[in-house]
């Protein structure tokens, strides 16, 4: 195997797939709405086709030959019987229809003006960035007011957009609906120079690609099916939605081949548009949501990405840690400034690893006898060979306590004087997380001295705070040396005291 030099990534460019690229990256055309046959095997040409990847541990992918652990998954595609609009690009489609001629597809702006705009783009440095960024909107503003094309002289009609996907032209003889196939034909005529003036890259984002002819089918790894306790397979929401798309697409193909009246064909095209729209985004205003039989709305592509629970905020930016707890805070003026009152119930769940030595072995034996349900106690013992003993299920703990040897690791309950880190979100400055010493108390809330509220910007009207337990001697030493409350008295923002009685 050749070892290549590691290269730095200069940048990432996102582009729109053309129908040719959709077919090129596809390993199979998906035509069957069925997923598994009677024997529980994936149907060939179905949405769980073995060429799209594998989910079963022992099974090999029919495309790359790898098992589930190493197969990245492979795209398939659906050949659509009629072109449909991509809902994510609907605003772009509307602006392009407004600004281009219905006959020659040129921008409805005189050539001299287009040359002037091109000059501003070419001269970049001598013009402000703001004016360059505003070129597309200035062109669109001018173009949509034109009653006649300055290039071919044809009369232009008013365009009415009914959300989410219907475009109607008001002609002299009445209203005429622009179908996706018509829009696509118009967009193929738009020249590259006009597109670059509107900040489209003709190589990576031709506008006719905003109208789908081939729909990519994501790999099975993106939409795994789960097997319920009853043994029944439950398919992912994306798979459910794609089944609807394939079924309607099949009906549309059959209707066109059978010479069905245009009105019925158009109804099927609209239904295909609906299913494709809700596949991309199930919260588009103006159309009903797609639901399960149970009434739960389907979670489709956009819902997976956006919002608090989405990929970016929930999966990528979201952090999850062990050895932490969160509850409501309440005041306790009897505590020291550097102390935090921890409920006994919490102290029995959070543990600190401590090595058994000749100086603490008797204390450790007492804690082991107490076990996990009596405070102070021990939840786990870890032997030097790595075996972990869970004390919940040990009836005679005194035997285990006697067998305790130097070098064993015990995970004991949180106790008074342990150092922990206390935090209130939003963490806006360094004093939003400080180190406190534990004081185990009855009750179910964290207790805090009222004078420590200002750095946390905390009050006691229901605020919740987080407590983190450092697990190593190094982490504890850092917390004691750098993060204790008494070392954070002066605010670095204004050089004055930040800890003290406020509004007292």
C-alpha positions in Angstrom: 0.0 0.0 0.0 1.5 3.4 -1.0 1.7 6.0 1.7 0.7 9.4 0.3 1.6 12.7 2.0 -1.2 14.3 4.1 -2.5 17.3 2.3 -4.2 20.4 3.8 -7.8 21.1 2.7 -7.9 24.5 1.1 -11.7 24.7 1.0 -15.0 22.9 0.4 -17.3 23.8 -2.4 -21.0 22.8 -2.4 -22.6 22.3 -5.8 -25.9 21.1 -7.2 -26.0 17.6 -8.7 -27.0 17.5 -12.4 -29.3 14.6 -13.5 -26.1 13.1 -15.2 -24.2 13.2 -11.9 -27.2 11.7 -9.9 -27.1 8.8 -12.4 -23.3 8.6 -12.3 -23.1 8.3 -8.5 -26.0 5.9 -8.4 -25.3 2.1 -8.1 -28.9 1.1 -8.9 -32.1 2.4 -10.3 -34.8 1.9 -7.7 -38.1 0.9 -9.2 -39.9 -1.3 -6.6 -41.8 0.1 -3.6 -41.3 -3.2 -1.7 -38.4 -3.4 0.7 -38.1 -7.1 1.8 -39.4 -10.3 0.3 -41.3 -13.1 2.1 -37.9 -14.6 3.2 -36.8 -11.3 4.8 -34.3 -10.6 2.1 -33.9 -7.2 0.5 -35.8 -6.9 -2.8 -33.6 -6.2 -5.8 -34.5 -2.8 -7.2 -36.2 -1.9 -3.9 -35.3 0.7 -1.4 -33.3 -1.8 0.7 -31.4 -3.2 -2.3 -28.1 -4.9 -1.3 -26.2 -2.6 -3.7 -27.1 0.4 -1.5 -25.1 -0.9 1.4 -25.7 -3.3 4.3 -26.9 -3.1 7.9 -26.7 -6.8 8.9 -23.5 -7.6 10.8 -22.5 -10.7 8.8 -23.7 -9.5 5.4 -21.5 -8.1 2.7 -22.4 -5.1 0.5 -23.0 -6.1 -3.1 -21.3 -2.9 -4.4 -18.0 -2.6 -2.4 -17.9 -6.1 -0.8 -17.4 -4.7 2.7 -19.3 -5.6 5.9 -21.6 -3.2 7.7 -18.8 -1.8 9.8 -16.7 -0.7 6.8 -19.3 -0.1 4.0 -20.0 3.7 3.8 -23.3 3.1 1.9 -24.0 3.9 -1.8 -26.6 6.1 -3.5 -29.3 4.8 -5.8 -31.7 6.9 -7.9 -35.3 7.0 -9.1 -36.1 8.1 -12.7 -39.0 10.4 -12.4 -41.8 10.1 -14.9 -42.2 13.9 -15.0 -39.7 16.6 -13.9 -40.6 18.2 -10.5 -39.4 21.3 -8.6 -36.9 21.0 -5.9 -38.5 22.8 -2.9 -35.1 24.0 -1.5 -34.5 26.1 -4.7 -38.1 27.4 -5.1 -37.0 31.0 -4.3 -34.2 30.8 -6.9 -36.7 29.4 -9.5 -39.1 32.3 -8.8 -36.4 35.0 -9.1 -35.1 33.5 -12.4 -38.6 33.3 -13.9 -39.2 36.9 -12.9 -35.9 38.2 -14.4 -35.6 36.1 -17.6 -37.5 36.4 -20.9 -40.2 33.8 -21.5 -39.1 33.6 -25.1 -35.3 34.0 -25.4 -34.4 33.4 -21.7 -32.1 36.4 -21.6 -32.1 38.7 -18.6 -34.8 41.4 -19.2 -32.2 44.2 -18.8 -30.7 46.2 -21.7 -27.3 44.9 -22.9 -25.6 48.2 -22.0 -26.7 47.9 -18.4 -25.6 44.2 -18.3 -22.2 45.4 -19.6 -22.0 48.0 -16.9 -22.8 45.4 -14.2 -20.2 43.1 -15.7 -17.6 45.9 -15.6 -18.3 46.3 -11.8 -17.8 42.6 -11.3 -14.6 42.5 -13.3 -13.1 45.6 -11.6 -13.8 44.1 -8.2 -11.2 46.1 -6.1 -12.2 49.6 -7.2 -15.8 49.1 -6.1 -17.2 48.4 -2.7 -18.0 44.8 -1.8 -21.5 45.9 -0.9 -22.3 47.1 -4.4 -20.9 43.9 -5.9 -23.0 41.8 -3.6 -26.1 43.8 -4.6 -25.6 43.3 -8.3 -27.9 40.2 -8.6 -30.8 41.9 -6.6 -30.4 45.2 -8.7 -30.6 43.1 -11.9 -33.7 41.2 -10.7 -35.4 44.5 -9.5 -34.8 46.0 -13.0 -35.7 42.9 -14.9 -39.0 42.1 -13.3 -40.4 45.5 -14.1 -39.8 45.1 -17.9 -43.0 44.8 -19.9 -41.0 43.8 -23.1 -37.8 41.9 -23.6 -35.0 44.4 -24.6 -33.3 41.5 -26.6 -36.0 39.9 -28.6 -38.8 42.4 -28.2 -41.4 39.8 -27.0 -44.2 41.0 -24.6 -43.7 39.8 -21.0 -46.5 38.7 -18.8 -47.2 39.0 -15.1 -46.0 36.0 -13.0 -48.0 34.8 -10.0 -46.4 32.5 -7.5 -48.8 30.4 -5.3 -46.8 28.8 -2.5 -45.3 26.4 -2.4 -44.8 25.2 -6.0 -47.3 26.7 -8.4 -46.3 29.4 -11.0 -49.0 31.0 -13.2 -48.5 33.5 -16.1 -51.3 36.0 -16.7 -51.5 36.1 -20.5 -53.9 38.0 -22.9 -56.0 34.9 -23.3 -56.1 34.0 -19.6 -54.0 32.4 -16.9 -51.5 29.8 -18.0 -49.8 27.4 -15.5 -46.0 27.0 -15.9 -45.3 23.3 -15.5 -41.9 22.1 -14.3 -41.1 20.7 -17.8 -41.7 24.2 -19.3 -39.6 25.9 -16.6 -36.8 23.5 -17.2 -36.8 24.1 -21.0 -36.6 27.9 -20.4 -33.8 27.5 -17.9 -31.7 25.4 -20.3 -31.6 28.4 -22.6 -30.2 30.9 -20.1 -26.6 31.8 -21.1 -23.6 31.4 -18.8 -22.8 35.2 -18.8 -26.3 36.0 -17.5 -26.0 33.3 -14.8 -22.6 34.6 -13.6 -24.1 38.1 -13.3 -26.7 36.6 -10.9 -23.8 34.9 -8.9 -24.5 31.4 -10.2 -21.6 29.2 -11.2 -22.6 27.7 -14.6 -20.3 24.7 -14.0 -21.7 23.7 -10.6 -25.2 25.2 -10.4 -27.1 25.4 -13.7 -30.7 26.5 -12.9 -32.3 23.6 -14.9 -30.8 21.3 -12.3 -33.2 22.9 -9.7 -35.9 20.9 -11.5 -35.4 17.2 -10.7 -35.5 14.5 -13.4 -33.7 11.8 -11.3 -34.1 11.7 -7.5 -31.1 10.5 -5.5 -32.0 7.6 -3.1 -29.8 7.8 0.0 -27.9 4.7 1.2 -29.5 2.4 3.7 -26.9 3.5 6.3 -28.7 6.9 6.4 -32.1 5.3 7.0 -31.7 2.0 8.9 -34.7 -0.1 9.6 -35.2 -1.3 13.2 -36.6 -4.6 14.4 -39.2 -4.2 17.2 -39.5 -6.6 20.2 -42.4 -8.3 18.3 -40.0 -9.1 15.5 -41.6 -6.8 13.0 -39.4 -4.5 11.0 -40.0 -0.8 11.2 -38.7 1.3 8.4 -37.2 4.8 8.7 -39.3 7.9 7.9 -37.2 8.6 4.8 -37.9 5.0 3.5 -41.6 5.5 4.1 -41.6 8.7 2.1 -39.6 7.2 -0.8 -42.1 4.3 -1.0 -44.9 6.9 -1.6 -42.7 8.6 -4.3 -42.1 5.3 -6.1 -45.7 4.3 -6.0 -47.0 7.6 -7.4 -44.2 7.6 -10.0 -45.2 4.1 -11.2 -48.9 5.2 -11.5 -47.8 8.3 -13.4 -45.7 6.2 -15.9 -48.6 3.7 -16.4 -51.1 6.6 -16.9 -48.9 8.3 -19.5 -48.4 5.0 -21.4 -52.1 4.2 -21.3 -53.1 7.6 -22.7 -55.0 8.8 -19.6 -56.6 12.3 -19.9 -54.2 15.1 -19.2 -56.2 16.3 -16.2 -55.7 13.0 -14.4 -52.0 12.9 -15.4 -51.6 16.5 -14.0 -53.2 15.4 -10.7 -50.6 12.6 -10.4 -47.8 15.0 -11.2 -49.1 17.3 -8.4 -49.2 14.3 -6.0 -45.6 13.4 -7.0 -44.6 17.0 -6.4 -46.3 16.8 -2.9 -44.5 13.6 -1.9 -41.1 14.9 -3.2 -41.6 18.3 -1.4 -42.5 16.6 2.0 -39.5 14.2 1.5 -37.2 17.2 1.4 -39.1 19.3 4.0 -42.2 18.2 5.9 -42.8 21.7 7.4 -43.5 23.7 4.2 -46.2 26.2 4.7 -49.2 25.9 2.4 -49.3 22.1 2.2 -50.4 19.5 4.7 -47.7 17.5 6.6 -47.1 13.9 5.8 -48.0 11.7 8.8 -47.6 8.1 10.0 -50.7 6.0 10.5 -50.3 6.8 14.2 -50.7 10.5 13.4 -47.0 11.4 14.1 -45.5 13.8 11.4 -42.7 12.2 9.4 -39.2 13.4 10.2 -37.7 14.0 6.7 -34.4 15.5 5.4 -34.8 19.2 6.6 -36.1 18.1 10.0 -33.0 15.9 10.5 -30.7 18.9 9.9 -32.3 22.0 11.4 -33.4 23.0 14.9 -32.2 22.1 18.4 -32.4 18.4 17.9 -30.9 18.4 14.4 -27.5 17.2 13.1 -25.8 20.6 13.6 -27.0 21.7 17.0 -27.9 18.4 18.5 -25.3 16.0 17.1 -22.3 18.1 16.2 -22.4 21.1 18.5 -24.1 19.3 21.3 -21.9 17.9 24.0 -22.7 14.9 26.3 -20.6 14.0 29.3 -20.6 11.5 32.1 -20.1 12.2 35.8 -22.3 15.2 35.8 -25.7 16.2 37.2 -28.2 19.0 36.9 -30.9 20.3 39.2 -32.5 23.4 40.6 -30.5 25.7 42.8 -31.5 27.3 46.1 -29.8 29.7 48.5 -27.9 28.6 51.7 -26.1 31.5 53.5 -24.7 29.0 56.0 -22.4 27.5 53.3 -18.9 28.8 52.7 -18.4 30.9 49.5 -16.4 28.1 48.0 -18.8 25.3 48.9 -21.7 23.8 47.0 -24.5 21.8 48.7 -25.1 18.5 46.9 -28.2 16.4 47.6 -27.3 13.0 49.1 -29.3 11.3 46.4 -26.9 12.9 43.8 -23.8 12.2 45.8 -24.7 8.5 45.8 -24.9 8.4 42.0 -21.8 10.4 41.2 -18.5 8.6 41.9 -14.8 9.4 42.4 -12.2 6.8 41.6 -9.8 6.2 44.5 -6.9 3.8 44.7 -6.7 1.6 47.8 -3.4 2.2 49.7 -2.1 1.0 53.0 -3.2 4.3 54.6 -6.8 4.2 53.5 -7.6 0.5 53.2 -9.6 0.3 56.5 -11.8 3.3 55.5 -12.3 1.7 52.0 -13.4 -1.5 53.6 -16.0 0.4 55.6 -17.3 2.1 52.5 -17.5 -1.2 50.6 -19.6 -2.8 53.4 -22.0 0.2 53.1 -22.3 -0.5 49.4 -24.2 1.6 46.8 -27.4 2.1 48.8 -26.0 3.6 52.1 -24.1 6.9 52.2 -21.1 7.1 52.2 -20.5 4.0 50.1 -19.1 2.4 47.0 -20.8 1.6 43.7 -18.0 -0.3 41.9 -14.7 -2.0 42.6 -12.2 -2.4 39.8 -9.5 -5.1 40.2 -6.0 -4.6 38.8 -6.8 -7.2 36.1 -9.6 -4.9 34.8 -12.5 -6.8 36.2 -15.3 -4.5 37.4 -17.5 -5.6 40.3 -20.9 -4.0 40.7 -21.9 -3.9 44.3 -25.7 -3.6 43.7 -25.9 -7.4 43.2 -23.5 -8.5 46.0 -25.3 -9.8 49.1 -22.3 -10.5 51.4 -20.2 -7.3 50.9 -18.1 -8.0 54.0 -16.4 -10.9 52.2 -15.5 -8.6 49.3 -14.4 -5.9 51.8 -12.0 -8.4 53.4 -10.6 -9.4 50.0 -9.8 -5.8 49.2 -6.1 -5.3 48.4 -3.7 -2.4 47.9 -3.9 -1.4 44.2 -7.6 -2.0 43.8 -9.6 1.0 42.5 -12.9 1.8 44.1 -15.5 4.1 42.8 -16.9 5.8 45.9 -19.7 8.2 46.5 -19.1 11.9 46.4 -18.1 13.1 49.9 -17.6 16.4 51.8 -14.5 18.3 50.7 -14.3 16.7 47.2 -13.6 19.3 44.5 -16.3 19.6 41.8 -16.9 22.1 39.0 -20.2 24.1 39.0 -21.6 25.8 35.9 -24.6 27.8 34.9 -25.5 28.2 31.2 -25.1 30.3 29.2 -21.4 30.1 29.8 -20.5 33.7 28.8 -17.2 34.3 30.7 -14.6 32.3 32.7 -16.5 32.7 36.0 -19.5 30.8 34.5 -17.7 27.6 35.6 -15.9 27.5 38.9 -14.6 24.9 41.3 -16.4 24.3 44.6 -15.9 22.0 47.5 -18.8 19.5 48.1 -21.0 19.6 51.2 -23.5 16.7 51.1 -26.9 17.8 52.4 -30.4 16.5 52.6 -33.0 17.7 50.1 -33.1 17.6 46.3 -31.6 21.0 45.2 -28.0 22.2 44.8 -27.3 24.8 47.5 -25.3 27.9 46.8 -24.1 30.9 48.9 -26.1 34.0 47.6 -22.9 36.0 47.3 -21.7 33.7 44.5 -24.7 34.4 42.3 -23.3 37.5 40.3 -20.5 35.6 38.4 -23.0 32.9 37.4 -25.7 35.5 36.8 -27.9 33.2 38.8 -31.0 33.7 40.9 -33.3 31.4 42.8 -36.5 31.6 40.8 -36.1 28.2 39.3 -32.6 28.4 37.7 -30.9 25.1 37.1 -27.1 24.5 37.3 -24.7 21.7 36.2 -22.2 19.9 38.4 -19.2 18.1 36.9 -17.0 15.7 38.9 -13.3 15.6 37.8 -12.1 12.0 37.5 -8.3 12.2 37.8 -5.8 13.7 40.2 -4.6 16.0 37.4 -8.1 17.3 36.8 -8.7 17.9 40.5 -5.3 19.7 40.9 -6.2 22.0 37.9 -9.6 22.7 39.4 -8.1 23.6 42.8 -5.2 25.7 41.4 -7.1 27.6 38.7 -10.8 27.5 39.2 -11.7 27.9 42.9 -14.2 30.6 43.8 -11.6 32.5 45.9 -9.4 32.9 42.9 -12.1 34.4 40.8 -13.1 37.4 43.0 -11.9 40.1 40.5 -13.7 40.4 37.2 -11.2 40.6 34.2 -13.7 42.7 32.4 -13.6 45.8 34.7 -11.1 45.0 37.4 -13.6 45.2 40.2 -15.0 42.5 42.6 -17.6 40.3 41.0 -18.4 38.2 44.0 -20.4 39.8 46.8 -23.9 40.5 48.1 -26.0 42.1 45.4 -29.2 44.0 46.0 -28.9 43.0 49.7 
